[in-house]
Amino acid sequence: MNRDYDVIIIGAGHNGMTAAGYLSRAGKKVLVVERNAKVGGMTTSGFMIPEAPNHMVTPCAIEIIYLRQTGVIEDLELAKHGLRMIEPDPPYAYLHPDGSSICLFRDPKRTAEDIARIHPADGKAYLKFMEVLNALYEIGSPMMALDQGRPQPKVLWQMVKALVRNRKLRSELEAITSSTSDQVACEWFEHPATIAYLTGIASGAGPIDQDGNAAAYTMISMLHRIGTGKPIGSLQALSDAFASSIKASGATIMVNASVAEIIVENGETRGVRLEDGKVIGSKVVVASCDPKLAYQMVTPGGIERRLMQRMDHAPMARDNAAPFLANVAISKPLTLKRHQDLRHDDADLTKAVGMIGLVEDVRESFWAARRGEIPARHCLSVTPTSNIDSSQVPPGEAVAYIYLPSIAVKLRDGEWNQERKDYAMQTIMAQVNEFYDGFDAEVGRFVESPIDRQKRVNITNGCVTHIDFAASRSGLKRPAYGLGGPKPVVPGFFLGGASIHPGGGVTGLPGKITSDRVKHYLKKNP
Ligand SMILES: Cc1cc2nc3c(=O)[nH]c(=O)nc-3n(C[C@H](O)[C@H](O)[C@H](O)COP(=O)(O)OP(=O)(O)OC[C@H]3O[C@@H](n4cnc5c(N)ncnc54)[C@H](O)[C@@H]3O)c2cc1C
């Protein structure tokens, strides 16, 4: 078999393209194969509402947080390839039913003051809480970018220094990293609005009643430090910048090319066979797609049975909870009058992600998912996309991105169909209409259940992180013990998407880490 390429990467999601960018810049001959018609995976967008053909729809990720901290944007020169971002401040605002709000400003002190207006003791507690979260971030952040199979003394030293600096907070750090986010919010804060603000943020990282999940609050420290970036023109602009960058450095991208087999012969990776039968040879194959499907695509017998079983049991939305997503196109502006009028300052709530749902709603959203039911009320957020970037809609009109971190993947009383999606939307819009004005002028909507997403991006259960987050599924134990590298389970076959360390989200780090592993492998196996 001809080795046409040094590396074939399955999947043109942002991680696949990150790996391709670093490898092609290192002089490797790289091919990226993508089953969909365009690049992006879970960082894509397009005009997907027939009744509103000029309203941009974002079906998955809407904002960039950690990627802006990793150096990937600079290394791959994404700005030169068209990436521009808007950074709203406040990026988030919790909207309480009584009309009050808590803004998550870039400045934590201003956020604490905002909380203190509602409940002085919580405002004070927030600053103390931030001290603990900042320590967690300082210790954990270097680990995120690190391939734990190839520890770098400089990074380890950074961590040790952070640990020593924050030694007085040791017991608080241990408490947070072993507790549920629900418990931590209720322990630290008293007012329902503060507790809802906290648990609403944590819900993005999975069930708020899971031990260890409180570590997700590090996200708050990240949001204060880095803020969020909304690519101008939508998330597709990010993916297009990646594609342009990697092509400029010599990589080839093939779309509408679905891989059917990862060819492993005599214990070595040889390349891929596409669904149309075409065979392409390479020294290395990187799968940035669903890791379970990737293992199943390996030539039978190519991976030993025990490891196949181990992968097969790795959790993907194990709690039956995954995000539900809608984009609603409207023919007039989207506003938030009641909450905006009750603000005491100049904070523009109409440009912030509006978080909705009391802690009872957050809890119920995960419990109902476990029962396979659609609840009457939800924990959700509304990103007023076009208020932030008006280029995404016709003048004077709007599009809103509505995100539920948790809904049932499998329903108890049957499959997800149009009727059940309509019912879910009815409950969602009833709740959203209590806060926002403008949805009476709806012209069309895009709605995606976890199962729709499973079909669109080929991810089991529509799991946004490919494999569930857990302390026991991090570092080299992600996606499972023994499968997280740095050595490939079969010579030449690597995982390189959200299923490996540090996991899901738009970070580019799994792709970056994989590119280093592949470079090392190719050096040793020329
Ligand atoms: C609703 C939703 C909202 C989110 N919001 C955010 C957010 O705002 N910010 C954030 O940081 N993260 C967010 N995320 C998470 C984030 O988008 C993902 O974790 C991340 O983009 C995964 O990137 P990836 O490159 O590892 O994988 P993917 O983006 O899943 O890419 C895998 C690619 O492989 C392709 N593929 C699959 N099978 C094959 C095959 N057989 N042959 C060829 N190609 C194949 C797929 O089509 C896909 O393009 C969100 C996710 C969802 C679903």
The ligand as an ORCA input file, in Angstrom:
! r2SCAN-3c Opt
* xyz 0 1
  C     -24.712     22.726     21.557
  C     -23.244     22.866     21.864
  C     -22.760     24.068     22.362
  C     -21.407     24.195     22.670
  N     -20.957     25.416     23.084
  C     -19.636     25.601     23.277
  C     -19.121     26.904     23.470
  O     -19.839     27.913     23.372
  N     -17.787     27.032     23.733
  C     -16.959     25.949     23.780
  O     -15.763     26.115     24.062
  N     -17.412     24.699     23.520
  C     -18.720     24.505     23.239
  N     -19.188     23.262     22.898
  C     -18.258     22.118     22.891
  C     -17.321     22.123     21.687
  O     -17.998     22.615     20.548
  C     -16.785     20.720     21.372
  O     -16.373     20.059     22.541
  C     -15.574     20.813     20.429
  O     -15.871     21.681     19.349
  C     -15.187     19.435     19.896
  O     -14.211     19.619     18.894
  P     -13.467     18.397     18.186
  O     -12.669     18.963     17.087
  O     -12.735     17.589     19.205
  O     -14.616     17.450     17.619
  P     -15.799     17.730     16.577
  O     -16.051     19.167     16.445
  O     -16.906     16.843     16.990
  O     -15.195     17.225     15.206
  C     -15.193     15.887     14.788
  C     -15.340     15.875     13.280
  O     -15.227     14.529     12.817
  C     -16.119     14.377     11.722
  N     -16.343     12.942     11.522
  C     -17.039     12.104     12.326
  N     -17.026     10.857     11.822
  C     -16.295     10.904     10.682
  C     -15.933      9.930      9.708
  N     -16.296      8.649      9.815
  N     -15.186     10.325      8.638
  C     -14.809     11.623      8.503
  N     -15.134     12.586      9.402
  C     -15.865     12.227     10.473
  C     -17.351     15.134     12.166
  O     -18.219     15.429     11.101
  C     -16.697     16.377     12.792
  O     -16.499     17.390     11.832
  C     -20.521     23.109     22.516
  C     -20.988     21.921     21.968
  C     -22.343     21.803     21.622
  C     -22.832     20.535     20.994
*
